[in-house]
Amino acid sequence: MLEGLAVWAFLIYLLRLIGMPWNKYSKSFAYIGGSGWLLFVWVGLITYTPMDLSGGSLVQSPHIQLRPGSTQVTGNIKKIYVKPNQAVTKGQLIYELEDQVYQIALNKSAAQVKSAEVALTSSLDDVRINESKYAISNKEIKINLDQQAEIDVDMNWKKTTLQRYIDQNKVAAFTITESKLDEQKTAVQVAEAKLTVLQSQAEKLLLSAQQAQLNTIKSKHAVNSRKADLANQTAVYAQALWNLENTRVYAPADGYLTNFIIREGQYIGAMPRIQMYTKEKYVLMRVNHQAIRNIKVGQGAEFASAVYPGHIFAAEVEGIIEATGEAQGSLLARETSVRVTTGLNVMNKHHFVRLKLIEIEDYDIPVGAVGLAWISGVKPIAFLGFLDVIRGIIIRMKSQIYYFYTM
């Protein structure tokens, strides 16, 4: 407001310098025009170039909990490889836990994997053995059938011979002796007995082949089961290896540590004991409700802090935080209290906007530093661009005061 008044006073000074008379008309112009100009500039600055004059714009940074990747990995700290307030790089070892328990679990899992592999190999051998038995049974059945065919041919020939002997004796009695007939009958009976034995053996061989086939199918099912067991044991081994590897905690990104107080021998459980901040930094700035509709992502901004007096950091709008903590409802099954809710929000006239700091490689702004920030909002006409100039002048003037900030 004072800056806008200074601009108007400078204009009146220039007019007086070139000879403008100081009468009631010029005085009316100076006072009334100055008031109008001041109101115009004030409304424009509030609406189109918001600035947090409280100096409470806060530097923040994403923080990462440095702990094992699972709450199941716990133990006492074996060794710490960093010191408090130290800069770290991605992949740098921070600390490691005592790993005897996890090494034992890994060795046990490796033995179980080996056992599962042996069981799978044995099942595959069983499949090959049963397939061989099935093939042998089929060959024996084929041999038996060939023998039956041979015996059947021989038996038919002997029956034919016997019938010829009988017919011959009918025509010419006693041409064939009784002993010869008995011998031929015996030969026929022996052939029939051999055929019966071979048929019985064929049935037995068929049952053996079916049993071998069923055993082969059963062995293949056992192979699938052993494969599943091996896959399960392999997964258990991978989990045990992952747990062992997670006893060593590394920095996931470039950044720095803060004033941690963990020591070797301290127990690391479900709660993290150390954290780090990344190099990415942003500013959380409050913006009044009149201007929030004119703020868009990607718009330019500036930030100044007492850490670097007189220096202006370029920034841009990274995001608009659409909600406030005061407006958060309760998850409990209860009605909202009118008086409490209104009391929390009646003085809430701002929303947070997140600014991304750019070109800060040569400057180390600590997280938690506060300062001034302003944003160049969307303007309805190009003429209002002079408001950015005023805001730029204001923040540069105020940044000089930071040389005496601690006073």
C-alpha positions, 0 to 999 in steps of 0.5 A: 500500500505504501509503495503504491502511495509512493508511486503516486507521490512521485507522479505529483512531484514530477508534475509539480517539477514541470510547473503544475500550479498548487491550487485547489484543483491540483490539490483535489486531483492529488488527494482524490486521484491519489486515493483512487489510485491507492485503492486501485493498486491495493485491490489489484495487488491483492487480487492479481499479485498475491504476496504473503507479507507475514514472512511465513512462507515456509521452505519444505522438502520431501523426507524419507524414512530410512528403515528396512523395506518391511516391518518384519525386518527388525533387529539391533543396529550392527553398524552406522556408516553416517554421521548426523547432518551429513549429505548423502548420495543415492545408494549410499549405505546408511546402517545395517542390522545384525543379520544372523537370524536372517542368514540362518533363515536364508540357509534353511530356505536354500536347503529346502530348495535343494530338497525340493529339487531332489524330490522333483528329480526323483519324481521325474525318474519315477515317470521315466521308470513307469513309462518304461514298464508300460512300454515293456508290458506292451511289448510282452503283450505283443509277444504273447499275442504272436505266441497265441497266434502260432499256437492257434495255427499249430492246434488247428493243424493238429486238430485237422490231422486228428480228424483226417485220421478218424475219417481214414479209419472210417473208410479203411478200419485200423489204417491208423493205429489206436496209439497213433490216434491217442498220440494225436489227441494228446498233441491237440490237448497240449496245444489247447492247454498252451493256448489257455496258458498264453491267454491267461498270461495275456490278461495278466500282462494287460493288467500290468500294462494298465497298472504301469499306465496308471502309475505313469499318470500318478507320477506325472501328478507327483511331478506337478506337485514337486514343481509347485513345492519347488516354486514355493520353496524358491519364493520362500528363499527369495523372501529370505534373501530379500529380508537379509538384503534389507538388513542393510539400509541405503539412501534412496535418493540424494539428500541429507540427514538431520540430527538423528540420535540412533546408536549402534546396538539400538533396536529398530522395530516398526517405528523408524528411528532416522530419516533424510530429506531429499534435495528437492525443495519447495515453498509453501505459501499462503494465498488469500481467497480473493486471489486464489482463483487467479493462480494457475500451475506454472505461473511465475513467482519469487521468494526471499529469505533471511538465509540469503539477504538481498537475494531473490529466488525465482520460483513457479507455481507447482500446485494448489492445495485444494483443502485446508486442515480446518475443513477436514471432517471426522471419520467417526459416526458423529454429527459435525459441531456447528460452533466448533467448525465455524470457530475453526474456519471463521478466520481462515481466509487463505489457501496454501500454494506450493512453489517450486524453487528453481536455480538454487544449485549454488544456494543451500536453503535449509528446510524450515527457513521462512521468508516472503513470496509473491505470485504473478497471477492471471490478469484480465488485461495486459495493463495490469502487468505493472503490478508485477513490477510493484511486487518485484520492487516490494520483495527486493526492498524487504529482502534488504531488511533481512540484513538486519533481520536478527536485530 
